């Protein structure tokens, strides 16, 4: 596409085309020109709602979460429309496993007038077949786009399962076509990515199952299990099945609002306007809590540390107390933003750290 010249099919005016462009509107006559005609039926898209309706949903969400005093309509800027391409790959596999698990058990014995306890290890060999394990893996059809907000959008789509129609049948406002992102990854590559993700999760499940199986065997002997670890293992996937959807464009709105001296962003699902991820300013009570925690931690650890200054343990505690106090006060005084997730977002996405979320949101 680079270096090629495109002209409007209606008036002949030159068109501004990039490698991203699927369709574009002529800036002279307003005619919609399809640059990739082949994608009209191949690619599916979830129909988006209007920007105004999405922003109304955002205000409703903020009101329910107690943000009405900081989240006002006058603070909102225009929302940016983006349609992100995905493949949704249904994967299934079993696994043959074998290995040895070290199971820790607690044993106690009475010696004179007191009880002495210690931990022993039991070596348990386990083997068998696990599965089948099935999952649907969303794969972003663009390189370098594994963002938390994008993954959260896919989670919400899989939870709602709204309908998608061929791209050529979707009625989009002409200004929205600039936000339709092109597909950079083919179906085979998407299936390879999904297979790696699926098998990694399968291995985690098998390892957990091996530990639980070994622990159950030891418990049947009447021993008190306190933990376990895998010494060695062999896990071989088998009966792998993969089916990929056609590319699906998921619409989303990126809305910003101003509060005080800060700018905050929110990601909305484009088909119903529900909040996927929302930045919010830290509340005053939260800042007070961080400041109080700084004083408490510093007082407890620092006090114990200085009391034991003749011991290396005391020095370590004193240093930890100062470090923890510094961290808490930094959180209390800095313009920290916290993150809220909307409904329909998987727990795995919610568990990501706040710092990483905010860093990624700024790069959406």
C-alpha positions in Angstrom: 0.0 0.0 0.0 2.9 2.3 0.7 3.7 4.3 -2.4 0.4 3.5 -4.1 -1.9 6.3 -5.1 -5.6 6.1 -4.2 -8.3 8.4 -5.5 -11.9 8.8 -4.5 -14.3 6.7 -6.5 -16.8 9.5 -6.6 -14.9 12.7 -7.3 -11.4 11.5 -8.1 -9.8 13.5 -5.3 -6.6 12.0 -3.8 -7.2 10.0 -0.6 -5.0 10.1 2.6 -4.1 6.4 3.0 -1.9 4.6 5.5 -1.1 0.9 6.0 -3.9 0.9 8.6 -6.6 2.0 6.3 -9.5 -0.4 5.5 -12.0 2.3 4.4 -11.8 6.0 4.3 -14.1 9.0 3.7 -13.2 11.5 1.0 -12.5 14.9 2.6 -13.8 16.7 -0.5 -17.2 15.0 -1.2 -17.7 12.7 1.8 -17.9 9.5 -0.2 -16.9 6.3 1.6 -14.1 4.5 -0.3 -13.2 0.8 0.5 -9.5 0.3 0.3 -9.7 -3.4 1.3 -12.8 -4.7 -0.4 -11.8 -8.3 0.5 -12.4 -7.6 4.2 -16.1 -6.7 3.8 -17.4 -10.3 4.3 -14.3 -11.9 5.9 -14.0 -9.6 8.9 -16.8 -9.4 11.5 -17.6 -6.4 13.7 -19.7 -5.7 16.7 -21.9 -2.7 16.0 -21.0 0.3 18.2 -23.4 2.6 19.9 -23.3 6.4 19.6 -20.6 8.3 21.5 -23.2 10.3 23.5 -24.9 7.1 24.8 -21.5 5.7 25.8 -20.7 8.8 27.8 -24.0 8.7 29.5 -23.2 5.1 30.6 -19.9 6.4 31.9 -21.5 9.1 34.1 -24.0 6.5 35.4 -21.1 4.2 36.4 -19.2 7.0 38.1 -22.3 7.9 40.1 -22.8 4.3 41.3 -19.2 4.2 42.4 -19.4 7.4 44.4 -17.5 9.6 41.9 -20.3 12.0 41.1 -18.4 14.9 42.8 -15.4 14.6 40.6 -16.9 13.1 37.5 -19.0 15.7 35.8 -20.2 16.1 32.2 -18.4 19.4 31.8 -15.1 17.7 32.7 -15.4 15.2 29.9 -13.6 15.5 26.6 -14.8 13.9 23.4 -14.4 10.1 23.3 -12.0 8.5 20.8 -13.4 5.6 18.9 -11.2 2.6 18.2 -12.1 -0.8 16.8 -9.6 -3.5 17.8 -9.3 -6.8 15.8 -9.3 -10.1 17.6 -9.3 -13.8 16.9 -11.1 -16.0 19.4 -9.6 -19.5 19.4 -11.3 -22.4 21.0 -8.6 -24.8 22.3 -8.8 -28.3 23.9 -6.1 -30.7 25.0 -5.2 -33.5 27.4 -1.9 -34.2 29.1 -0.1 -37.4 30.1 1.9 -36.7 33.3 4.3 -38.4 35.6 6.6 -37.1 38.3 7.8 -37.1 41.9 6.4 -34.8 44.5 8.0 -33.9 47.8 5.2 -33.7 50.4 6.1 -32.0 53.7 4.4 -33.4 56.8 4.4 -32.1 60.4 5.3 -34.6 63.1 5.2 -34.1 66.8 6.5 -36.1 69.8 6.2 -35.6 73.5 9.6 -35.4 75.3 9.2 -35.2 79.1 7.0 -32.2 79.8 7.0 -30.6 76.3 6.1 -31.4 72.7 8.7 -31.3 70.0 7.6 -30.9 66.4 9.5 -31.0 63.1 8.8 -31.4 59.4 9.5 -34.6 57.4 9.4 -35.1 53.7 7.5 -37.9 51.9 8.5 -38.7 48.3 5.4 -39.6 46.2 5.4 -40.8 42.6 2.3 -39.8 40.6 1.2 -40.4 37.0 -1.9 -40.4 34.9 -3.9 -38.4 32.3 -5.4 -35.0 33.0 -8.2 -33.4 30.9 -9.5 -32.6 28.6 -9.0 -29.0 29.4 -10.8 -26.5 27.2 -10.7 -22.7 26.9 -11.3 -19.8 24.6 -8.2 -17.7 24.0 -8.6 -14.1 22.7 -5.7 -13.1 20.5 -5.2 -9.4 19.5 -4.7 -9.4 15.7 -2.0 -6.7 16.0 1.7 -6.9 16.9 2.7 -5.3 20.3 -0.9 -4.8 21.4 -1.1 -7.1 24.4 -2.5 -4.3 26.7 -4.4 -4.8 29.8 -7.3 -2.6 28.6 -7.5 -4.5 25.4 -7.5 -7.8 27.2 -10.2 -6.5 29.5 -12.3 -5.6 26.5 -12.0 -9.2 25.1 -13.0 -10.6 28.6 -16.1 -8.5 28.5 -17.0 -9.5 25.0 -16.6 -13.2 25.9 -18.8 -12.7 28.9 -21.6 -10.9 27.0 -21.3 -12.7 23.6 -23.0 -10.0 21.6 -23.6 -10.6 17.9 -21.1 -9.7 15.2 -21.9 -9.1 11.6 -19.7 -8.8 8.4 -17.9 -5.5 8.4 -19.5 -4.4 5.1 -23.0 -4.5 6.8 -22.0 -2.3 9.8 -23.4 1.2 9.7 -20.6 3.5 11.0 -20.5 7.2 11.2 -18.0 8.3 8.5 -15.7 9.8 11.1 -15.4 6.4 12.8 -13.5 4.7 10.0 -10.3 6.3 11.0 -10.5 4.3 14.3 -10.9 0.9 12.6 -7.5 -0.8 13.1 -6.1 -3.1 10.4 -5.3 -6.8 11.0 -1.6 -7.5 11.2 -1.7 -11.2 12.3 -3.1 -14.0 10.2 -5.3 -16.8 11.5 -2.5 -19.4 11.6 -0.2 -17.1 13.7 -3.2 -16.4 16.0 -3.7 -20.1 16.5 0.0 -20.6 17.3 -0.2 -17.8 19.9 -3.4 -19.3 21.4 -1.9 -22.8 21.6 1.1 -21.5 23.6 -1.2 -19.7 26.0 -3.5 -22.7 26.3 -0.7 -25.2 26.9 1.0 -23.0 29.5 -2.2 -22.9 31.4 -2.7 -26.6 31.0 0.8 -27.3 32.5 0.0 -25.1 35.5 -3.2 -27.0 36.1 -1.5 -30.3 35.8 1.3 -29.3 38.2 -1.3 -28.2 40.7 -3.2 -31.5 40.2 0.0 -33.5 40.8 0.7 -31.8 44.1 -2.9 -32.2 45.3 -2.9 -35.9 44.3 0.3 -36.5 46.2 -0.9 -34.6 49.2 -4.2 -36.6 49.3 -2.3 -39.9 49.3 -0.2 -38.8 52.3 -3.3 -37.5 54.1 -5.0 -40.9 53.7 -2.2 -42.3 55.9 -3.3 -40.0 58.6 -0.3 -37.6 58.4 -0.6 -33.8 58.7 0.4 -32.3 55.4 1.8 -28.7 55.5 3.0 -28.3 51.9 4.5 -29.9 48.8 6.8 -29.2 45.8 7.5 -31.0 42.6 10.9 -32.6 42.4 10.7 -33.5 38.7 7.9 -33.9 36.2 7.1 -34.9 32.7 4.0 -33.4 31.0 3.1 -34.3 27.4 0.1 -32.7 25.8 -2.0 -34.8 23.5 -5.3 -34.8 21.6 -4.9 -31.1 20.8 -7.9 -29.4 19.0 -8.0 -25.8 17.8 -10.7 -23.9 16.1 -10.4 -20.1 15.3 -13.1 -17.6 14.7 -12.9 -15.2 11.8 -11.3 -11.8 12.7 -13.7 -9.8 15.0 -13.5 -6.1 15.4 -14.4 -5.0 19.0 -15.4 -1.3 19.3 -14.3 0.7 22.3 -14.3 4.3 23.4 -11.4 6.0 25.2 -12.8 8.9 27.2 -10.8 11.4 29.2 -11.9 13.8 32.0 -10.1 16.4 34.0 -10.2 16.8 37.8 -8.0 19.3 39.5 -4.7 19.4 37.7 -4.8 15.8 36.5 -6.2 14.0 33.5 -7.9 10.6 33.9 -8.9 8.0 31.3 -11.6 5.4 31.0 -12.1 2.5 28.5 -15.7 1.8 27.5 -17.0 -1.2 25.6 -18.2 0.3 22.3 -21.3 -1.9 22.0 -23.0 -1.1 25.2 -21.0 1.8 26.8 -20.2 -0.2 30.0 -17.0 0.7 31.7 -14.1 -1.7 31.2 -11.3 0.1 33.0 -11.5 3.5 34.7 -8.9 5.7 36.3 -10.0 7.8 39.2 -8.2 10.2 41.6 -7.3 9.0 45.0 -9.8 10.1 47.6 -8.8 12.3 50.6 -9.6 9.5 53.0 -7.3 7.1 51.1 -4.5 9.7 51.4 -5.1 10.0 55.1 -5.0 6.2 55.4 -1.6 6.0 53.6 -0.2 8.8 55.8 -1.5 7.0 59.0 0.0 3.8 57.8 3.3 5.4 57.3 3.4 6.6 60.9 2.3 3.3 62.3 4.8 1.2 60.3 7.6 3.6 61.0 6.8 3.6 64.7 6.5 -0.2 65.1 9.4 -1.4 62.9 11.6 1.6 63.7 11.0 1.4 67.4 11.8 -2.3 67.5 14.8 -1.8 65.3 16.3 0.9 67.5 15.6 -1.1 70.6 17.6 -4.0 69.1 20.3 -1.9 67.5 23.0 -4.1 69.0 21.7 -7.0 66.8 21.7 -7.2 63.0 18.0 -8.1 63.2 17.4 -4.7 64.8 19.3 -2.9 62.1 17.3 -4.7 59.4 14.0 -3.8 61.1 15.0 -0.2 61.3 15.8 0.0 57.6 12.6 -1.8 56.7 10.6 0.7 58.9 12.2 3.7 57.2 11.6 2.2 53.7 8.0 1.3 54.4 7.3 4.7 55.9 8.8 6.4 52.8 6.7 4.3 50.4 3.5 5.1 52.3 4.2 8.8 52.5 5.0 8.9 48.8 1.6 7.3 48.1 -0.1 9.7 50.4 1.5 12.9 48.9 1.8 12.0 45.2 -1.0 12.4 42.6 -1.7 8.7 42.7 -4.5 7.3 40.4 -6.3 4.2 41.2 -8.2 1.9 38.8 -11.7 0.5 38.8 -12.8 -2.5 36.7 -16.2 -2.8 35.2 -18.3 -6.0 35.3 -17.5 -8.8 33.0 -13.7 -8.5 33.3 -11.9 -11.7 34.2 -10.2 -12.1 37.6 -6.8 -12.7 35.9 -7.0 -9.2 34.5 -8.1 -7.6 37.8 -5.1 -9.1 39.6 -2.6 -7.1 37.6 -0.8 -4.4 39.6 -2.1 -0.9 39.7 1.3 0.5 38.6 1.3 -1.6 35.5 -2.3 -0.8 34.7 -1.8 2.9 34.9 1.4 2.7 32.8 -0.5 0.7 30.1 -3.6 2.9 30.2 -1.5 5.9 29.3 -0.2 4.1 26.3 -3.6 2.9 24.9 
